[in-house]
């Protein structure tokens, strides 16, 4: 769902659009998205702040574009079903949907209550079938001009492997992984293909990169070796001999050294963030990351969240500002106990 909107926003850039058809702003206005990530603790004031910012931006544009509105401010609300109904934090949406000054898109894994759905158009997206996944993966991996049949065949086979993985009722991988993991898996292979063209057509590179992509996006499960076997079963009988088992330390070091590369003045290739699940109550995971040389303490910003009752919105704003500043400086940001701002 989020990918669909991001694809539209990436193409609808007005005069800066890569595709000539989308430069016609009379038909395709330039998107100005204002993102808001919902959580269980979302408040009505936070939602209202996003709308006011989007409306202010749109009104400022309208003053300079009286004859033709070329820009469209959009409030994009992710995980709109997360806020607790008892808090009524989304009730503020009613006034902005009754008399809209900006566009609004909300995505959720379940249908919202009638008071909200009756004020908007509801689009229900069924679960992606095999053909949908193949088209999506092919589009993510290669451009429309790439007609290499061998590459398309390999991508289709990876899609079949993913389908088998999700339909494994015994090991219940579907409860741990999802389509987002598979798309990041394909995106990793695409980035590797840029530096090593047609790697999927070369067995040694293909096996090694498939293994790396799985380690980065389908790891963390106690039966990861089964996941690896499932994806390699369709390869040559000797393919498993090419697998180089790596430790968690090696995988983390490799992933943190993988930096995004700019592909234009503003666009860059997305690198997936790293998630380490630590069941302890202290900062032992941070100390282990430093001890094993996975992160450099001199170039790592550690941000620790708080759930003390007196720490309200101001504390969240300060925390987000710290993360933004560290990221803009190219530092590694280590976020701990930051559920409040996710």
VENHU-V140671 format. One line per field, one symbol per residue. burial: + if it has 24 or more other ideal C-beta (glycine too) atoms within 12 Angstrom, else -. A space follows every 50 residues. Layout:
# VENHU-V140671
burial->???
This chain:
# VENHU-V140671
burial->+++-+--+++-+++--+----+------+++++++++++-+++--++--+ +-+++-++--+-------+++++++++++++++-----++-+++-++--- ++++++++---+---+---+-------+----++-+++-+++-------- ++-+++++++++++++------+---+-+-+++++++++++++----+++ -----++++++++++++++-+--+--++++++-++-------+------- ++-+++-+-----------+-+-+-+--------++--+----++----+ +++++----------+--++-++--------++++++--++-
